[in-house]
Amino acid sequence: MRKNLFLSAVILVFGLFGLTAFAQTVSVKPNTLTGEVASLDSEKIVLKIATGDLNVVLSNKTKYFSIPPENFSTKAAVPAAFSDISIGDKVIVTGILTEDKKTIPANSVYLISKSTIASKEAKENEAWRTRSIAGRVVSYNPQTSVITVSVRGIAGERTVSVKPKDKAEFFRYAPDSVKFSEAKKSRISDIEPGDSIRALGDKNADGSEITAEKIVTGAFKTVGGTITAINAEKNEVTINDFQTKKDVTIVVTDASILKQFPAEMANRMAGMQMMQAGGGQGGGMRPPQGNQQPQPNPQTQGQTPGQSGGLRGGGGIDDMLDRFPSVKIADLKVGEMIAVSSTKSADPNRITAIKLLSGVEPFVKLAQAQMAGGNRGGGNNVNSNFTIPGLDGFGGQ
């Protein structure tokens, strides 16, 4: 009996030593966290992360790396030093979080400097400007995976076939959000006719096809009407929707684009829309005239398209929109007509502006005239084809 107890005790002791040794050989998987540098000294970096402030504890064992803009990956990182880090930079930290999730002793710190981020954004913006198309989805063929897109240009509309690459990425704007950073990963099957779409990839020679590596879609709408109230403190504008005759509150954010449509160009383009709607004859009618407000001199206002000539660079609708004069809520007035593009929201009477255009009276009056004609013919009082150049979804070059 004693012999058995002794053997059991020996086995237990050796078992405990074995478990201890095993536990010491098991490596705990380090955490990886990303944030913006709020403050730093030689012993600590304070990062702003989604859950609050994170204390990154530094030591002589901490290794520093820098991520280059040409290859935005930790695998491409090169050696760096603590002195390279500045407030406002982004960093990726590896280490093991403490139990309170507020401190991490850093094994490695990967620096993404402000200049690197700016360079990457500039490169991406240039790619989207030169290698993308934007328009409205006409149809999607699930057998061939080809998306047919109607693209609006200054000279009219054309059809482009979008063919996703094998590993193409799909994103979709979230409801009530105008930020691409809040777009969700999606699938090609989520795309529906009528969606706004933007595709990045390789175009063929005549631009009728694009082999896309990234595709962004969203359900958007255009609303227009007369301003009835302006709340500059809340960044809100209320209009009476000319189609529904109901008040709609428009929320303007830092991401919203506010532009003034030059009067002469608005009248000319509304006239072109009217002629297209009437089979090119125009029906002997003159286009609806907006308020002929004085326009900035294009020689002194770098953003303004020439009043008598074409657009600089021969670009698309967004190139044109970029050169329109920017406006602020304070520049708007009760009684003037504006139009807004937004994502489709749960509350149709409160929307967030992606783009807001003033000076659109000719387009709104044309749509009103078309609605009146439809009503005389027994149609309803909503013009589902109401569009204004530059307000189709998020637009694109």
RAGI-V142468 format. One record per backbone hydrogen bond with DSSP energy under -0.5 kcal/mol. CO is the residue of the C=O (numbers start at 0). NH is the residue of the N-H. If there is no record, write none. Layout:
# RAGI-V142468
<<CO,NH> <CO,NH>>
This chain:
# RAGI-V142468
<<0,4> <1,5> <2,6> <3,7> <4,8> <5,9> <6,10> <7,11> <8,12> <9,13> <10,14> <11,15> <12,16> <13,17> <14,18> <15,19> <16,20> <17,21> <18,22> <19,23> <20,24> <21,25> <24,26> <30,94> <32,92> <34,90> <35,47> <36,87> <38,45> <42,57> <43,40> <44,46> <44,55> <45,37> <45,38> <46,48> <46,53> <47,35> <48,51> <51,48> <53,46> <53,55> <54,56> <54,103> <55,44> <56,105> <58,61> <62,108> <63,79> <64,110> <65,67> <65,77> <67,70> <70,72> <72,75> <73,76> <77,65> <80,83> <81,84> <85,88> <88,36> <89,111> <90,34> <91,109> <92,32> <93,106> <93,107> <94,30> <94,96> <95,104> <97,100> <101,54> <102,97> <103,56> <104,95> <106,62> <107,93> <108,64> <108,110> <109,91> <110,66> <111,89> <112,116> <113,117> <114,118> <115,119> <116,120> <117,121> <118,122> <119,123> <120,124> <121,125> <122,126> <123,127> <124,128> <125,129> <126,130> <130,200> <132,198> <134,196> <135,149> <136,193> <138,147> <139,141> <140,144> <140,145> <144,163> <145,140> <145,147> <146,148> <146,161> <147,137> <147,138> <148,150> <148,159> <149,135> <149,151> <150,157> <152,155> <155,152> <157,150> <159,148> <159,161> <160,162> <160,209> <161,146> <161,163> <162,211> <164,167> <168,214> <169,185> <170,216> <171,183> <173,176> <178,181> <179,182> <183,171> <186,189> <187,190> <191,194> <194,136> <195,217> <196,134> <197,215> <198,132> <199,212> <199,213> <200,202> <201,210> <203,206> <207,160> <208,203> <209,162> <209,211> <210,201> <211,164> <212,168> <213,199> <214,170> <215,197> <216,172> <217,195> <217,219> <218,343> <220,341> <222,339> <223,241> <224,337> <225,239> <226,334> <228,237> <229,231> <230,234> <230,235> <234,251> <235,230> <236,249> <237,227> <237,228> <238,240> <238,247> <239,225> <240,244> <245,240> <247,238> <247,249> <248,250> <248,350> <249,236> <249,251> <250,352> <252,255> <255,257> <256,258> <256,355> <257,326> <258,260> <258,357> <259,261> <259,324> <261,265> <262,266> <263,267> <264,268> <265,269> <266,270> <267,271> <268,272> <269,273> <270,274> <271,275> <272,276> <273,277> <274,279> <275,278> <277,280> <280,283> <281,284> <290,292> <296,299> <296,300> <299,301> <300,303> <309,305> <310,313> <311,314> <315,319> <316,320> <317,321> <318,322> <319,322> <320,323> <324,259> <327,330> <327,331> <328,331> <332,335> <335,226> <336,358> <336,359> <337,224> <338,356> <339,222> <340,353> <340,354> <341,220> <345,347> <346,349> <348,248> <350,250> <353,256> <354,340> <355,258> <356,338> <357,260> <359,362> <359,363> <360,364> <361,365> <362,366> <363,367> <364,368> <365,369> <366,370> <367,371> <368,372> <369,373> <370,374> <371,375> <372,376> <373,378> <374,377> <381,383> <382,385> <387,390> <390,392> <391,394> <395,317>>
